[in-house]
Amino acid sequence: MVSYRFLGRSGLKITEITYGNWLTHGSQVENDTAKACVRAALDAGITSFDTADVYANTKAESVLGEALKGERRASLEIFTKVYWPTGPGGANDSGLSRKHILESIDGSLQRLQTDYVDLYQAHRYDQSTPLEETMQAFADVVRAGKALYIGVSEWTADQIRAGHALAQELGIHLVSNQPQYSALWRVIEGEVVPTSAELGLSQIVWSPVAQGVLTGKYLPDQPVPAGSRATDEKGGAGFIGRILARPQVLPRVQKLRPVADELGLTMAQLAVAWVLQNTNVASAIIGASRPEQVTENVKASGVVIPPELLKRIDTVLGDSVVNDPAETALGAPGPR
């Protein structure tokens, strides 16, 4: 079964594997398959589920809410997010203004068929809204009982520090950041992780298998597999394309196979287990287009990678690793 970790400096425990439905529910796979994946997650002991209002333009939340209907609510940890445009994309249909946050939480709760979410996250930093306005709106959401804790996603260390200070003044708990993190993408290690550890935030990381690249299924000098995510413009082809554009990546990834074999893991399990070696990571988000993918990937929970193998992974991946902290800000949206 999946192990639990505390989320930040809070008393909330979440499973160290979170099931997420970014690229699947409501768009990439049929609803029956999506529900079967959620069932597989529950059967494997996963109780933490991550979504966002923008995923499939709100449909992903609806599918997750339907899939979880009938489960004991107190036994689940449900996370969602707000920032990106939803609905028809009107002038106030995006961002972290008070208007958008207060309207978005009500829509999310309705679609998720729940009275509250355990974690409500700012999906990006909003350069066009005063941070004071954003945090006050989040505080009102918490005080209304619609969310228990607050988190952010892809914020820089300075932004996290400023948000944490305001949250403390307002008496609410800012407990997490949700960044991209994998053995190939380590940009949070230099600044975000130390700042978060100091302030009492955990990371809930997305793309631990680097959009599938760390599964080893993409081979050097070979066409991408038919039907893979790299061929699906709606399913993350843009993200994978940026990784595949670095010629050194695929040859080095293939050299991880002996490490996975030595640990008795698949390549995907090794990738998920690797991010969980970071003590500031509370959970790794996995997605799935088939239930058996969930069943396999949860086996990364509880795995301990010996220090000598962690060093070997570093050596093997070498210059294919991206670790510049500036990448977080470079990837952020501009003013609305």
C-alpha positions in Angstrom: 0.0 0.0 0.0 1.0 3.6 -0.5 2.8 5.4 2.3 1.7 8.8 3.7 3.7 12.0 4.3 2.8 15.2 6.1 2.0 18.1 3.8 4.4 20.9 4.8 4.3 21.9 8.5 0.6 21.0 8.7 -1.0 18.1 10.4 -2.5 16.9 7.0 -1.2 13.6 5.7 -1.4 12.8 2.0 -0.3 9.7 0.0 3.2 10.0 -1.4 1.6 9.1 -4.7 -1.1 11.5 -5.8 -3.4 10.6 -8.7 -3.7 13.5 -11.2 -5.9 14.0 -14.2 -4.3 16.8 -16.1 -4.0 15.2 -19.6 -6.5 12.4 -19.4 -9.9 12.9 -17.9 -12.4 14.7 -20.1 -10.0 14.9 -23.1 -7.6 12.1 -23.8 -9.4 9.0 -22.5 -13.1 8.0 -22.3 -14.9 8.6 -19.1 -15.3 4.9 -18.3 -11.6 4.4 -18.6 -10.9 7.5 -16.5 -13.2 6.2 -13.7 -11.4 2.8 -13.9 -8.1 4.6 -13.4 -9.5 6.3 -10.3 -10.8 3.0 -9.0 -7.3 1.5 -9.5 -5.8 4.3 -7.6 -8.2 3.8 -4.7 -7.6 0.1 -4.7 -3.9 0.7 -4.6 -4.3 2.8 -1.5 -4.1 6.3 -3.0 -6.4 8.8 -1.3 -4.9 12.0 -2.7 -6.3 13.3 -6.0 -5.2 16.4 -7.9 -7.0 18.3 -10.6 -7.7 21.9 -11.8 -10.6 23.8 -13.2 -8.7 24.4 -16.5 -8.1 20.8 -17.3 -10.3 19.9 -20.3 -12.0 23.3 -19.6 -13.6 22.1 -16.3 -14.5 18.6 -17.6 -11.7 16.9 -15.7 -13.1 18.1 -12.4 -16.5 16.8 -13.3 -15.1 13.3 -14.2 -13.2 13.1 -11.0 -16.2 14.2 -8.9 -18.3 11.5 -10.6 -15.6 8.9 -10.1 -15.2 9.6 -6.4 -18.9 9.8 -5.7 -19.9 7.4 -2.9 -16.4 7.3 -1.4 -16.1 8.4 2.3 -15.2 12.1 1.9 -13.2 12.3 5.1 -10.9 9.5 3.8 -9.9 11.5 0.7 -7.6 14.5 0.1 -8.9 16.4 -3.0 -6.8 19.2 -4.5 -7.7 21.6 -7.3 -6.4 24.9 -8.7 -7.3 28.3 -10.0 -5.7 30.7 -12.4 -5.9 29.8 -16.1 -8.9 30.7 -18.3 -12.1 28.7 -18.0 -15.5 29.1 -19.6 -15.8 31.4 -22.6 -12.5 33.2 -21.7 -14.0 36.6 -20.7 -12.0 39.4 -19.2 -12.3 38.1 -15.7 -12.3 34.4 -16.4 -8.6 34.0 -15.5 -6.0 35.1 -13.0 -6.0 35.4 -9.2 -8.4 38.4 -8.7 -10.8 38.2 -5.8 -13.6 37.9 -8.4 -12.1 35.0 -10.2 -11.1 33.1 -7.1 -14.4 33.3 -5.4 -16.4 32.4 -8.5 -13.9 29.6 -9.4 -14.0 27.8 -6.0 -17.8 27.5 -6.2 -17.6 26.1 -9.7 -15.0 23.6 -8.7 -16.9 22.4 -5.6 -20.0 21.9 -7.7 -18.2 19.9 -10.4 -16.3 17.8 -7.8 -19.5 17.2 -5.9 -18.0 18.1 -2.5 -18.5 20.9 0.1 -14.8 21.6 0.4 -11.4 20.8 -1.1 -8.5 19.9 1.1 -6.0 22.0 -0.9 -6.8 25.0 -3.1 -3.8 26.1 -5.2 -2.8 29.2 -7.2 -2.0 27.5 -10.5 0.5 30.3 -11.3 1.6 33.7 -10.0 -0.6 36.5 -11.2 1.5 39.6 -12.1 -1.6 41.7 -12.7 -3.2 41.3 -9.3 -1.8 42.6 -6.0 -0.6 39.6 -3.9 -2.5 41.1 -1.0 -5.8 40.8 -2.9 -5.1 37.2 -3.9 -4.2 36.0 -0.4 -7.1 37.8 1.2 -9.4 36.0 -1.2 -7.8 32.7 -0.4 -8.2 33.5 3.3 -11.9 34.1 2.8 -12.3 30.8 0.9 -10.7 29.0 3.9 -12.8 30.9 6.5 -15.9 30.0 4.5 -15.0 26.3 4.9 -14.5 25.8 1.2 -10.8 24.9 1.4 -8.8 23.6 4.3 -5.3 24.6 3.1 -3.8 26.8 0.5 -1.0 26.0 -2.0 0.7 27.5 -5.0 2.1 26.1 -8.2 5.3 27.0 -10.1 6.0 30.1 -7.9 9.6 31.3 -7.4 11.3 31.3 -4.0 10.7 35.0 -3.6 7.0 34.7 -4.5 6.6 31.8 -2.1 8.3 33.8 0.7 6.0 36.9 0.1 2.9 34.7 -0.1 3.8 32.8 3.1 4.3 36.1 5.0 0.8 37.3 4.0 -0.8 34.0 4.8 0.7 34.2 8.3 -0.7 37.6 8.8 -4.1 36.4 7.6 -4.0 33.3 9.8 -4.2 30.7 7.0 -1.9 27.8 6.1 0.2 28.1 2.9 1.5 24.5 2.9 2.6 23.5 -0.6 4.0 24.3 -4.0 3.3 22.2 -7.1 6.3 22.4 -9.4 7.5 20.3 -12.3 10.3 18.0 -10.9 12.1 15.0 -12.3 15.5 13.5 -12.6 15.8 15.5 -15.8 14.2 18.8 -14.5 15.7 19.9 -11.1 15.2 23.7 -11.2 13.5 23.8 -7.8 16.5 22.3 -6.0 18.6 25.5 -5.8 16.2 28.0 -4.3 12.6 26.8 -4.1 13.2 23.7 -2.0 15.5 25.4 0.6 13.0 28.3 0.9 10.0 25.9 1.2 11.8 23.7 3.8 12.6 26.8 5.8 9.0 28.1 5.7 7.2 24.8 6.2 6.0 24.1 2.7 6.2 20.7 0.8 6.4 20.1 -2.9 3.7 18.1 -4.7 5.5 17.5 -7.9 4.1 17.0 -11.4 5.7 15.2 -14.4 8.0 12.9 -12.3 8.5 10.7 -15.4 9.2 13.8 -17.6 6.0 13.3 -19.7 7.0 9.7 -20.3 10.6 10.3 -21.4 12.0 8.6 -18.3 10.0 5.5 -19.0 12.6 4.7 -21.7 10.0 4.2 -24.4 11.4 7.0 -26.6 14.5 5.6 -28.3 17.5 7.5 -29.7 17.4 8.1 -33.5 14.0 6.4 -33.7 10.5 7.8 -34.6 8.3 8.4 -31.5 6.0 5.5 -30.9 2.6 5.7 -32.7 -0.1 6.7 -30.3 2.3 8.0 -27.6 1.8 11.3 -25.9 4.5 12.8 -28.1 2.1 12.4 -31.1 -0.9 13.9 -29.3 -1.2 17.7 -29.5 -3.9 17.7 -26.8 -2.0 15.3 -24.7 1.3 17.0 -23.9 3.2 16.8 -27.2 4.5 20.4 -26.7 6.0 19.5 -23.3 7.6 16.3 -24.6 8.9 18.1 -27.7 11.0 20.5 -25.6 12.6 17.5 -23.8 13.2 15.5 -27.0 14.7 18.6 -28.7 17.8 18.1 -26.4 19.8 15.5 -28.3 21.7 14.2 -25.3 18.6 13.2 -23.3 17.4 10.0 -24.9 20.8 8.2 -25.0 21.5 9.1 -21.4 18.0 7.9 -20.3 18.6 4.5 -21.8 21.7 4.2 -19.6 19.4 4.2 -16.6 18.0 0.8 -17.4 20.8 -1.1 -15.4 20.0 1.0 -12.4 16.3 0.2 -12.6 17.1 -3.5 -13.1 19.4 -3.5 -10.0 16.5 -2.1 -7.9 14.0 -4.4 -9.5 12.0 -1.5 -10.8 10.6 -0.4 -14.1 12.0 2.8 -15.6 8.8 4.6 -14.7 8.9 3.3 -11.1 12.6 4.4 -10.8 11.6 7.9 -12.0 8.8 8.3 -9.5 10.9 6.8 -6.7 13.8 9.2 -7.5 11.7 12.4 -6.8 10.4 10.8 -3.6 14.0 10.6 -2.3 13.8 14.4 -1.8 12.6 14.9 1.7 10.8 18.2 0.8 8.6 16.3 -1.7 5.4 15.2 0.0 3.9 13.5 -3.1 4.5 12.7 -6.7 1.6 13.2 -9.1 1.0 10.3 -11.5 -1.5 10.2 -14.3 -2.7 7.3 -16.4 -4.6 6.4 -19.5 -5.0 2.8 -18.4 -5.7 1.3 -14.9 -2.6 -1.0 -15.0 -0.4 2.1 -15.3 -1.6 3.2 -11.8 -1.1 -0.3 -10.4 2.5 -0.4 -11.6 3.6 3.1 -10.7 2.3 3.1 -7.1 5.0 0.4 -6.5 7.5 3.3 -6.3 6.1 4.2 -2.9 8.4 3.3 -0.1 11.4 2.6 -2.3 14.7 3.7 -0.9 17.4 4.3 -3.5 20.9 3.8 -2.0 23.2 6.9 -2.1 25.6 5.1 -4.5 22.8 4.6 -7.0 21.7 8.1 -6.7 25.2 9.2 -7.6 25.2 6.9 -10.5 22.0 8.4 -11.8 23.5 11.8 -11.6 26.6 10.6 -13.5 24.5 8.9 -16.2 22.2 11.8 -16.8 25.1 14.4 -16.7 24.5 17.4 -19.0 20.9 16.3 -19.8 19.7 17.7 -16.5 18.2 21.2 -16.3 18.8 22.8 -12.9 18.8 26.6 -13.5 16.5 28.2 -10.9 15.7 31.0 -13.3 13.7 28.5 -15.4 10.7 28.8 -13.0 10.4 32.5 -13.7 11.1 32.1 -17.4 8.2 29.7 -17.8 5.7 31.9 -15.9 2.9 33.7 -17.7 3.2 37.5 -18.2 0.7 40.2 -17.2 -2.9 39.5 -18.1 
